[in-house]
């Protein structure tokens, strides 16, 4: 990635001129730096209509709020600035776009709030092998801006001039993926249609996509 490129999605203060290594304890929702200092904390909010989580800095200031809109077909998570759910504070949305079962690869797309038609994503996230690793790309380009390897938690390398609060937020959404699948799983009834094609009888988008590969 060219050194002059910058991706200050949440705040320019989270863009460092050098690579940053972070370790996310996914069980506790805590992110540590290379010296084991706490950088971010993710907390659940009970009794909310949507699955709601808030990312805080080390001083306890809210950075972003994540809402998982489970009624949508595309497993969409909306991310707002601070503790708001006001649409004027919407920063970006992230949705699952495809599942390739044979390769155990899942693709997510990230869209800025101003990207209304979503004809092209602003970032994409490719998750491999049941979250064994992950790459975050700038748009549909080959430019990798962050990588993750699963070592029991998420070991993260954030490239220079990339918002590491944004990367942590994206990866916490990825971490939530299995919980969402478990809560929405349905049985798939396989049958043949009038053209003798084998098709699944199910309305659940993700079960269909997973079966189709």
Backbone as numpy.savetxt, mean C-alpha at the origin, in Angstrom:
# Nx Ny Nz CAx CAy CAz Cx Cy Cz
18.11 5.71 -10.33 17.28 6.90 -10.33 18.15 8.14 -10.33
17.85 9.11 -11.14 18.63 10.33 -11.21 18.54 11.08 -9.89
19.66 11.66 -9.44 19.74 12.26 -8.12 18.87 13.49 -7.99
18.51 14.14 -9.12 17.73 15.37 -9.02 16.25 15.09 -8.84
15.80 13.85 -9.05 14.39 13.53 -8.89 14.02 13.53 -7.42
12.84 14.08 -7.13 12.38 14.15 -5.75 10.91 13.76 -5.70
10.53 13.07 -4.62 9.16 12.58 -4.47 8.64 12.94 -3.07
8.33 14.22 -2.84 7.84 14.67 -1.52 6.32 14.52 -1.40
5.83 13.31 -1.31 4.39 13.06 -1.36 3.67 13.62 -0.15
4.18 13.35 1.05 3.54 13.83 2.28 4.17 15.13 2.74
5.51 15.16 2.79 6.21 16.38 3.24 7.66 16.32 2.77
8.21 17.43 2.26 9.61 17.44 1.83 10.59 17.11 2.95
10.18 17.34 4.21 11.06 17.05 5.34 11.39 15.56 5.45
10.56 14.72 4.83 10.80 13.28 4.88 11.61 12.79 3.68
12.13 13.71 2.89 12.99 13.36 1.75 14.44 13.61 2.13
15.21 12.57 2.31 16.62 12.70 2.67 17.48 12.64 1.41
18.64 13.31 1.42 19.51 13.30 0.23 20.24 11.97 0.03
20.18 11.10 1.03 20.85 9.81 0.95 19.84 8.68 1.13
20.28 7.46 0.85 19.42 6.30 1.08 19.15 6.15 2.57
17.94 5.68 2.89 17.56 5.45 4.28 17.14 3.99 4.43
17.68 3.37 5.48 17.27 2.01 5.82 16.36 2.05 7.03
15.20 1.41 6.92 14.22 1.37 8.00 13.81 -0.07 8.26
13.42 -0.33 9.49 12.87 -1.63 9.85 11.48 -1.43 10.43
10.47 -2.05 9.80 9.10 -1.94 10.28 8.74 -3.20 11.04
8.41 -3.05 12.33 7.84 -4.14 13.10 6.36 -4.18 12.76
5.97 -5.08 11.89 4.59 -5.08 11.39 3.59 -5.51 12.46
4.03 -6.28 13.45 3.13 -6.68 14.54 2.76 -5.49 15.42
3.74 -4.65 15.69 3.51 -3.50 16.58 3.20 -2.21 15.83
3.44 -2.21 14.51 3.21 -1.00 13.73 4.22 0.09 14.01
5.43 -0.30 14.39 6.48 0.67 14.73 7.60 0.60 13.70
8.06 1.76 13.27 9.17 1.86 12.32 10.41 2.38 13.03
11.54 1.71 12.80 12.81 2.08 13.44 13.82 2.48 12.37
14.77 3.35 12.76 15.87 3.67 11.86 17.00 2.67 12.07
18.12 2.90 11.40 19.23 1.95 11.44 19.86 1.84 12.82
19.62 2.86 13.67 20.14 2.85 15.04 19.11 2.38 16.06
18.02 1.79 15.57 16.93 1.27 16.40 16.14 2.35 17.12
16.22 3.58 16.62 15.39 4.66 17.15 14.01 4.62 16.49
12.97 4.87 17.28 11.61 4.89 16.73 11.45 6.10 15.82
10.91 5.88 14.63 10.67 6.95 13.66 9.18 7.23 13.52
8.38 6.15 13.36 6.93 6.28 13.20 6.23 5.21 14.02
4.96 5.51 14.37 4.09 4.53 15.01 2.74 4.54 14.30
2.23 3.35 14.01 0.92 3.21 13.41 -0.05 2.68 14.46
-1.19 3.37 14.61 -2.17 2.95 15.61 -3.53 2.78 14.97
-4.24 1.74 15.44 -5.62 1.52 15.00 -6.56 2.43 15.77
-7.68 2.78 15.14 -8.73 3.54 15.80 -9.97 2.68 15.87
-10.44 2.41 17.08 -11.58 1.54 17.27 -12.89 2.25 16.97
-13.93 1.45 16.71 -15.29 1.94 16.54 -15.44 2.90 15.37
-14.67 2.70 14.33 -14.83 3.52 13.14 -15.55 2.72 12.06
-16.22 3.44 11.16 -17.03 2.79 10.13 -16.14 2.03 9.15
-14.98 2.60 8.86 -14.02 1.95 7.98 -12.84 1.47 8.84
-12.02 0.61 8.25 -10.77 0.23 8.89 -9.86 1.45 8.88
-9.66 2.06 10.03 -8.97 3.35 10.13 -7.70 3.20 10.95
-6.59 3.69 10.39 -5.30 3.66 11.09 -4.63 5.02 10.92
-3.86 5.41 11.94 -3.20 6.71 11.93 -1.70 6.50 12.10
-0.91 7.16 11.25 0.55 7.14 11.36 1.00 8.38 12.12
1.78 8.17 13.19 2.27 9.26 14.02 3.78 9.36 13.93
4.31 10.57 14.12 5.75 10.71 14.24 6.17 10.40 15.67
7.46 10.50 15.95 7.98 10.09 17.26 7.49 11.01 18.38
7.08 12.24 18.05 6.52 13.16 19.05 5.03 12.94 19.28
4.43 12.03 18.54 3.00 11.76 18.69 2.12 12.63 17.83
2.70 13.33 16.86 1.90 14.15 15.94 1.36 13.28 14.81
0.06 13.39 14.49 -0.49 12.59 13.40 0.05 13.07 12.05
0.49 12.13 11.24 1.02 12.46 9.91 -0.05 12.22 8.86
-0.58 11.00 8.82 -1.64 10.65 7.87 -2.61 9.68 8.52
-3.82 9.64 7.96 -4.84 8.68 8.38 -5.20 7.81 7.19
-5.27 6.50 7.41 -5.59 5.53 6.36 -7.01 5.02 6.57
-7.80 5.07 5.52 -9.14 4.51 5.54 -9.22 3.42 4.49
-9.50 2.20 4.92 -9.69 1.10 3.98 -11.17 1.01 3.66
-11.56 1.40 2.45 -12.97 1.42 2.05 -13.36 0.04 1.55
-13.76 -0.82 2.47 -13.93 -2.23 2.15 -15.14 -2.50 1.27
-16.00 -1.50 1.06 -17.16 -1.76 0.20 -16.81 -1.64 -1.28
-15.63 -1.14 -1.62 -15.28 -0.97 -3.02 -14.72 -2.26 -3.60
-14.89 -2.42 -4.91 -14.45 -3.65 -5.57 -12.95 -3.75 -5.70
-12.26 -2.63 -5.60 -10.83 -2.65 -5.88 -9.98 -2.50 -4.63
-10.52 -2.86 -3.47 -9.71 -2.88 -2.24 -8.96 -1.57 -2.09
-9.69 -0.47 -2.07 -9.09 0.87 -2.09 -8.84 1.39 -0.68
-7.67 1.95 -0.49 -7.35 2.63 0.76 -7.10 4.09 0.45
-7.77 4.98 1.17 -7.58 6.42 1.01 -6.71 6.94 2.14
-5.79 7.83 1.82 -4.86 8.38 2.80 -5.03 9.89 2.87
-5.30 10.38 4.09 -5.57 11.80 4.32 -4.47 12.41 5.19
-4.27 13.70 5.02 -3.30 14.40 5.84 -3.82 14.53 7.28
-2.93 14.33 8.26 -3.30 14.46 9.66 -4.30 13.39 10.07
-5.24 13.77 10.93 -6.28 12.83 11.39 -7.61 13.09 10.70
-7.57 13.72 9.56 -8.79 14.12 8.86 -9.35 13.00 8.00
-10.64 13.11 7.70 -11.23 12.32 6.62 -11.96 13.24 5.65
-11.61 14.52 5.71 -12.16 15.53 4.80 -11.54 15.33 3.42
-12.38 15.29 2.39 -11.87 15.06 1.04 -10.87 16.13 0.60
-10.95 17.31 1.19 -9.99 18.36 0.85 -8.59 18.03 1.38
-8.51 17.08 2.31 -7.23 16.67 2.89 -6.72 15.35 2.30
-7.43 14.84 1.31 -7.01 13.59 0.68 -5.67 13.78 -0.03
-4.71 12.92 0.28 -3.40 12.97 -0.37 -3.33 12.00 -1.55
-3.69 10.76 -1.30 -3.64 9.77 -2.37 -4.51 8.58 -2.02
-4.79 7.78 -3.03 -5.50 6.52 -2.86 -4.62 5.40 -3.40
-4.78 4.23 -2.81 -4.01 3.07 -3.26 -4.98 1.92 -3.44
-4.91 1.26 -4.59 -5.82 0.15 -4.83 -5.09 -1.03 -5.46
-5.61 -2.20 -5.20 -5.07 -3.40 -5.81 -5.59 -3.48 -7.23
-4.70 -3.65 -8.19 -5.12 -3.62 -9.59 -5.11 -5.00 -10.23
-4.26 -5.90 -9.76 -4.23 -7.23 -10.38 -3.54 -8.22 -9.46
-3.91 -9.49 -9.64 -3.29 -10.59 -8.92 -2.89 -11.65 -9.94
-1.64 -12.03 -9.92 -1.16 -13.07 -10.82 -0.79 -14.27 -9.96
-1.69 -15.22 -9.87 -1.55 -16.31 -8.91 -0.33 -17.18 -9.21
-0.09 -17.48 -10.49 1.00 -18.38 -10.83 2.35 -17.81 -10.41
2.53 -16.50 -10.59 3.79 -15.87 -10.23 3.78 -15.34 -8.81
2.64 -15.48 -8.11 2.49 -14.97 -6.74 2.89 -13.50 -6.68
2.39 -12.76 -7.62 2.70 -11.33 -7.73 1.40 -10.54 -7.62
1.44 -9.49 -6.83 0.28 -8.61 -6.70 0.71 -7.19 -7.01
-0.09 -6.50 -7.80 0.21 -5.12 -8.19 -0.79 -4.17 -7.54
-0.25 -3.12 -6.93 -1.06 -2.02 -6.42 -0.74 -0.77 -7.23
-1.71 0.12 -7.31 -1.50 1.41 -7.96 -1.83 2.53 -6.97
-1.03 3.58 -7.03 -1.22 4.76 -6.17 -1.58 5.95 -7.04
-2.63 6.67 -6.63 -3.09 7.83 -7.39 -3.16 9.04 -6.47
-2.55 10.14 -6.89 -2.69 11.40 -6.15 -4.15 11.85 -6.16
-4.53 12.65 -5.17 -5.91 13.12 -5.07 -6.33 13.89 -6.32
-5.41 14.63 -6.91 -5.75 15.44 -8.08 -5.82 14.61 -9.37
-5.40 13.36 -9.30 -5.46 12.46 -10.45 -6.86 11.84 -10.51
-7.83 12.63 -10.95 -9.24 12.24 -10.84 -9.61 11.08 -11.76
-9.12 11.09 -12.98 -9.55 10.03 -13.91 -8.78 8.73 -13.75
-7.64 8.78 -13.07 -6.85 7.58 -12.77 -6.51 6.78 -14.02
-6.28 7.49 -15.11 -5.92 6.80 -16.35 -4.50 6.26 -16.30
-3.66 6.87 -15.48 -2.29 6.39 -15.27 -1.95 6.59 -13.81
-1.28 5.62 -13.22 -0.96 5.72 -11.79 0.25 6.63 -11.57
0.33 7.19 -10.38 1.46 8.03 -10.00 2.60 7.20 -9.43
2.27 6.10 -8.79 3.24 5.12 -8.31 2.61 3.74 -8.46
3.46 2.73 -8.54 2.94 1.36 -8.52 3.79 0.54 -7.55
3.16 -0.46 -6.98 3.79 -1.30 -5.97 3.64 -2.75 -6.41
4.75 -3.45 -6.54 4.73 -4.86 -6.93 5.17 -5.69 -5.73
4.29 -6.58 -5.29 4.53 -7.42 -4.12 4.75 -8.85 -4.59
5.81 -9.48 -4.11 6.19 -10.82 -4.55 6.04 -11.84 -3.42
5.68 -13.08 -3.80 5.78 -14.24 -2.93 5.21 -14.08 -1.55
3.92 -13.80 -1.43 3.27 -13.65 -0.13 4.00 -12.65 0.75
4.29 -11.50 0.14 4.93 -10.37 0.82 6.37 -10.67 1.26
7.05 -11.54 0.51 8.45 -11.81 0.82 9.33 -10.64 0.41
8.91 -9.89 -0.60 9.64 -8.70 -1.03 8.69 -7.79 -1.80
9.16 -6.59 -2.06 8.29 -5.58 -2.68 9.15 -4.49 -3.29
8.73 -3.98 -4.44 9.35 -2.82 -5.06 8.31 -1.73 -5.26
8.72 -0.50 -5.01 7.86 0.66 -5.27 8.47 1.43 -6.43
7.65 1.72 -7.45 8.12 2.36 -8.67 7.45 3.72 -8.84
8.14 4.61 -9.55 7.56 5.89 -9.96 6.70 5.66 -11.18
5.38 5.82 -11.04 4.46 5.64 -12.15 4.60 4.27 -12.79
4.52 4.24 -14.12 4.72 3.00 -14.87 6.15 2.88 -15.39
7.04 3.70 -14.85 8.43 3.69 -15.29 9.19 2.55 -14.61
10.41 2.26 -15.08 11.24 1.25 -14.41 11.99 1.79 -13.20
11.74 3.04 -12.83 12.46 3.69 -11.73 11.98 3.18 -10.38
12.84 2.46 -9.68 12.52 1.98 -8.34 12.88 3.06 -7.34
11.93 3.38 -6.44 12.18 4.42 -5.43 12.32 3.83 -4.03
11.92 2.57 -3.84 12.09 1.91 -2.55 11.94 0.41 -2.73
12.59 -0.35 -1.85 12.48 -1.80 -1.86 12.21 -2.30 -0.44
11.57 -3.47 -0.35 11.31 -4.09 0.94 11.66 -5.57 0.86
12.30 -6.08 1.90 12.51 -7.51 2.06 11.95 -7.93 3.42
11.23 -9.04 3.43 10.59 -9.51 4.65 11.58 -10.34 5.46
11.94 -9.85 6.64 12.84 -10.57 7.53 12.16 -10.88 8.87
10.86 -11.08 8.79 10.04 -11.22 9.99 9.26 -9.96 10.24
9.82 -8.86 9.78 9.15 -7.58 9.64 9.46 -7.10 8.23
9.40 -5.80 8.01 9.74 -5.25 6.70 11.05 -4.48 6.81
12.09 -4.97 6.14 13.34 -4.22 6.05 13.29 -3.39 4.78
13.39 -2.08 4.92 13.06 -1.15 3.84 14.27 -0.31 3.47
14.53 -0.19 2.18 15.52 0.75 1.67 14.82 1.80 0.83
14.93 3.04 1.27 14.29 4.16 0.58 15.37 4.93 -0.17
15.15 5.15 -1.45 16.14 5.82 -2.28 16.23 7.31 -1.94
17.33 7.96 -2.34 17.49 9.39 -2.03 16.34 10.24 -2.58
15.99 11.26 -1.83 14.97 12.25 -2.22 13.57 11.66 -2.35
13.34 10.55 -1.66 12.02 9.91 -1.65 11.44 10.04 -0.25
10.18 10.41 -0.18 9.46 10.62 1.08 9.33 9.28 1.82
10.10 9.11 2.91 10.06 7.82 3.59 8.80 7.63 4.43
8.11 8.72 4.81 6.81 8.58 5.47 5.79 8.00 4.48
5.87 8.42 3.24 5.01 7.87 2.19 5.28 6.39 1.98
6.54 6.01 1.92 6.90 4.61 1.70 6.40 3.74 2.85
6.58 4.20 4.08 6.10 3.44 5.24 4.59 3.29 5.19
3.89 4.35 4.82 2.43 4.29 4.70 2.00 3.26 3.68
2.64 3.28 2.52 2.32 2.31 1.46 2.56 0.88 1.93
3.66 0.65 2.63 3.98 -0.70 3.07 3.07 -1.18 4.19
2.57 -0.27 5.01 1.60 -0.67 6.03 0.27 -1.07 5.38
-0.05 -0.44 4.26 -1.24 -0.87 3.51 -1.01 -2.26 2.94
0.17 -2.50 2.40 0.52 -3.84 1.90 0.42 -4.86 3.02
0.91 -4.51 4.20 0.87 -5.43 5.34 -0.56 -5.81 5.72
-1.50 -4.89 5.53 -2.91 -5.15 5.86 -3.59 -6.07 4.85
-2.93 -6.39 3.76 -3.55 -7.08 2.64 -4.19 -8.40 3.05
-3.52 -9.25 3.81 -4.06 -10.56 4.16 -5.29 -10.44 5.04
-5.28 -9.50 5.97 -6.43 -9.32 6.85 -7.67 -8.99 6.04
-7.49 -8.16 5.00 -8.63 -7.80 4.16 -9.11 -9.02 3.38
-8.17 -9.80 2.85 -8.55 -10.99 2.08 -9.34 -11.96 2.94
-8.91 -12.14 4.20 -9.60 -13.09 5.07 -11.01 -12.64 5.36
-11.20 -11.32 5.49 -12.52 -10.80 5.84 -13.47 -10.79 4.67
-12.95 -10.92 3.43 -13.81 -10.85 2.26 -13.80 -12.12 1.43
-13.16 -13.17 1.96 -13.05 -14.40 1.17 -14.41 -15.04 0.99
-14.64 -15.62 -0.19 -15.89 -16.31 -0.49 -15.56 -17.59 -1.24
-16.49 -18.52 -1.24 -16.31 -19.74 -2.02 -16.58 -19.45 -3.49
-15.81 -20.05 -4.36 -15.97 -19.86 -5.79 -16.61 -21.10 -6.39
-17.74 -20.92 -7.04 -18.46 -22.02 -7.68 -18.08 -22.03 -9.16
-17.36 -23.05 -9.59 -16.90 -23.13 -10.96 -17.96 -23.84 -11.82
-18.29 -23.23 -12.98 -19.26 -23.85 -13.87 -18.91 -23.47 -15.31
-19.65 -24.04 -16.28 -19.45 -23.71 -17.69 -20.57 -22.80 -18.16
-20.20 -21.78 -18.97 -21.22 -20.89 -19.50 -21.77 -21.46 -20.82
-22.59 -20.66 -21.51 -23.23 -21.14 -22.74 -22.24 -21.44 -23.86
-21.05 -20.82 -23.77 -20.03 -21.05 -24.79 -19.03 -22.12 -24.36
-19.41 -22.91 -23.35 -18.60 -24.02 -22.87 -17.31 -23.57 -22.19
-17.26 -22.29 -21.79 -16.08 -21.80 -21.09 -16.26 -22.04 -19.60
-15.18 -22.38 -18.92 -15.24 -22.55 -17.47 -15.09 -21.18 -16.82
-16.05 -20.81 -15.98 -16.04 -19.50 -15.33 -16.43 -19.66 -13.88
-15.96 -18.76 -13.00 -16.35 -18.80 -11.60 -17.64 -18.03 -11.38
-18.55 -18.56 -10.56 -19.78 -17.86 -10.21 -19.56 -17.13 -8.91
-19.09 -15.90 -9.00 -18.81 -15.15 -7.79 -18.78 -13.69 -8.14
-19.22 -12.84 -7.23 -19.21 -11.40 -7.47 -17.99 -10.74 -6.87
-17.25 -11.51 -6.07 -16.10 -10.91 -5.39 -14.95 -10.74 -6.38
-14.53 -9.51 -6.60 -13.51 -9.18 -7.60 -12.21 -9.93 -7.35
-11.76 -9.94 -6.09 -10.44 -10.48 -5.82 -10.40 -11.99 -5.92
-11.49 -12.66 -5.53 -11.52 -14.11 -5.68 -11.48 -14.49 -7.15
-12.20 -13.74 -7.99 -12.20 -14.00 -9.43 -10.82 -13.77 -10.01
-10.22 -12.63 -9.67 -8.90 -12.32 -10.22 -7.87 -13.33 -9.76
-7.94 -13.76 -8.49 -6.99 -14.73 -7.98 -7.15 -16.06 -8.71
-8.40 -16.47 -8.94 -8.63 -17.74 -9.64 -8.14 -17.68 -11.08
-8.37 -16.53 -11.73 -7.99 -16.39 -13.14 -6.49 -16.28 -13.32
-5.78 -15.75 -12.28 -4.35 -15.50 -12.46 -4.16 -14.34 -13.38
